[in-house]
Amino acid sequence: MKASEISAKIRTPYIKVPVEIDGKTVMIDCPQITIGDWKDIKDDPDSGFDQWSVLLSMSAGMDESALAGKSKKEQAAMRNEAGMDLFKKLDHGIQLAMFYKAFHRDDPTITKEQVDRIISYGVTDKSAYIKAMLFLVQGVKPEDIEEADADTPLVESKAGTDTKTEL
């Protein structure tokens, strides 16, 4: 099988984000950002955000030696602190760039202004917004991280289909 044929059969992971429209909640698909998207975000003169550098520095403090001898509560506190440090680095321009790249993947006609309006006014559930940002940055949902600690696979593989998860 050719690489181009394989590419067409690979699933795109999604997360569903709740958006308020006329007093009703609708779910919008938010596909995972690709490595190429992250390159564009890093190369963007308004952003310059290097996701890999941030994640590597974050994971350095979360390695096995740092977690060794800590209780589950202490480990959770360390993970929470690392997550908060990450979000401090995600300024508004980077957040807009991430969501724009994601929504643009499903709708190439969407503009940055439209994405800004959706995430600024439509996503009123801030915890859902944070979960979506975590999904875009790390490519996993928060519950997947907890499952990984239990030695379970992060994502079920279903080739040729999209994986959509509701928040």
Summary of the structure (lengths in Angstrom):
residues: 167
radius of gyration: 17.0
end to end distance: 35.9
largest distance: 51.4
contacts: 414
relative contact order: 0.19
helix: 57%
strand: 13%
